[in-house]
Amino acid sequence: ERRPYLVSIVAPAGVGKSRLLEAFLARQGSHVRVALAQCLPYGQRLTYWPMRAILLAVLGLDEEVSPDGVRASLRTWLSDLDETEAERIAELLVATIGGSESESGDRVALFAAWRRFVELAAERSPLALVIEDLHWSSDSLLDLIEAILQPRGDVPLLMIALTRPELLDRRPAWA
């Protein structure tokens, strides 16, 4: 349908959420790009740390890449955009993943940059974003995920969230 969808798989630990995900993804074929991220328990990493894995997967980069390498890749990847817009998006995304001296305090700009990046990625090929252990995420990350999925463009995007029921205690209206 070329529109964003969110599927939340909510179940206690050990039920088989990951096995269900693996079986689903195995049936998707090579035409769907999959970007997988995992939330870590509170206090271990940056607020938006799971987004780093998504960014690297979409760009086709490995974990060892430096922030400058991510920035350079983003500039190339965003080369179809106006140079000013591409630079702004690249700087916001790199700041999000901890690759900048100054963290962006403008949530609206940050969320818009991520949304634009995800839309562009999904326009290039159908995209499945998977976030595991979402119950460990910060409220800011949950806000970002919701912002990415707000209908704005006709893009083939599927976001799959694996989470325990504790998430619904924090966000009863989640998806």
Secondary structure in CASP SS format (residue, H / E / C, confidence):
PFRMAT SS
TARGET T0000
AUTHOR 0000-0000-0000
METHOD secondary structure of the structure
MODEL  1
E C 1.00
R C 1.00
R C 1.00
P C 1.00
Y E 1.00
L E 1.00
V E 1.00
S E 1.00
I E 1.00
V E 1.00
A C 1.00
P C 1.00
A C 1.00
G C 1.00
V C 1.00
G C 1.00
K H 1.00
S H 1.00
R H 1.00
L H 1.00
L H 1.00
E H 1.00
A H 1.00
F H 1.00
L H 1.00
A H 1.00
R C 1.00
Q C 1.00
G C 1.00
S C 1.00
H C 1.00
V C 1.00
R E 1.00
V E 1.00
A E 1.00
L E 1.00
A E 1.00
Q E 1.00
C C 1.00
L C 1.00
P C 1.00
Y C 1.00
G C 1.00
Q C 1.00
R C 1.00
L C 1.00
T C 1.00
Y C 1.00
W H 1.00
P H 1.00
M H 1.00
R H 1.00
A H 1.00
I H 1.00
L H 1.00
L H 1.00
A H 1.00
V H 1.00
L H 1.00
G C 1.00
L C 1.00
D C 1.00
E C 1.00
E C 1.00
V C 1.00
S C 1.00
P H 1.00
D H 1.00
G H 1.00
V H 1.00
R H 1.00
A H 1.00
S H 1.00
L H 1.00
R H 1.00
T H 1.00
W H 1.00
L C 1.00
S C 1.00
D C 1.00
L C 1.00
D C 1.00
E H 1.00
T H 1.00
E H 1.00
A H 1.00
E H 1.00
R H 1.00
I H 1.00
A H 1.00
E H 1.00
L H 1.00
L H 1.00
V H 1.00
A H 1.00
T H 1.00
I C 1.00
G C 1.00
G C 1.00
S C 1.00
E C 1.00
S C 1.00
E C 1.00
S C 1.00
G C 1.00
D C 1.00
R H 1.00
V H 1.00
A H 1.00
L H 1.00
F H 1.00
A H 1.00
A H 1.00
W H 1.00
R H 1.00
R H 1.00
F H 1.00
V H 1.00
E H 1.00
L H 1.00
A H 1.00
A H 1.00
E H 1.00
R H 1.00
S C 1.00
P C 1.00
L E 1.00
A E 1.00
L E 1.00
V E 1.00
I E 1.00
E E 1.00
D C 1.00
L H 1.00
H H 1.00
W H 1.00
S C 1.00
S C 1.00
D H 1.00
S H 1.00
L H 1.00
L H 1.00
D H 1.00
L H 1.00
I H 1.00
E H 1.00
A H 1.00
I H 1.00
L H 1.00
Q C 1.00
P C 1.00
R C 1.00
G C 1.00
D C 1.00
V C 1.00
P C 1.00
L E 1.00
L E 1.00
M E 1.00
I E 1.00
A E 1.00
L E 1.00
T E 1.00
R C 1.00
P C 1.00
E H 1.00
L H 1.00
L H 1.00
D H 1.00
R H 1.00
R C 1.00
P C 1.00
A C 1.00
W C 1.00
A C 1.00
END
